[in-house]
């Protein structure tokens, strides 16, 4: 029997640079997502935890 669904737990950490008039900053986004995939229909994502912070360089 072929399995027609799947799930995964994903951790993401993304840093985006940002140019401002006072210099260079960066925005950090961290989060955990639960992903369900139903192969005939596609996938669905749900963000369990998200944190965003700014950093001066």
N, C-alpha and C positions, 0 to 999 in steps of 0.2 A: 504494500500500500504506500502510495506517495504522499509525503507530508506537504500540505498546501499552505502552511503558515510558518512564521518564524518570529522571534523576538530578540532584542538585544538591548543592553544597557550601555550608554555611550557617555563618556566624559569629554567635554570640550573646554579648551583654554585658548582664547583668541586675543591677540594684542594688536590694536589698530593705532598707527601713528596719527597725530593731529597737529597741524601747524597753527599756532596762535600768534597774536601780536607780541606777546611777552616771551615767546620761545617755542620750543617743541614739547608737546605733551603726548601721552599715550593713554588709551582707554583699554582696560583689561576686562574681558567678559569670561566668566567661568560658569559652567553649568553641567548638570547631569540630566540626560534625556532617556526615556524609555521608548523604544521604537517597536511597533508591531507591523509586520508585513503579511498581508493576505495576498498570495501570488496571483490569483485571478483578478483582484481589484486594485492592488497597489499598497501603499504603506501609510501609516499614521504615526505622528510623533507627539509626545507629551513631555513637556519640560518639567521635571520634578524639582529642580533647584537651580536658581540663577543668581549670580552675584556680579555686579559691575563696579569697577573702581577706576579712578583717574590717577595718573602718576606724572609728576613733572620730571623732565630729563635735564 
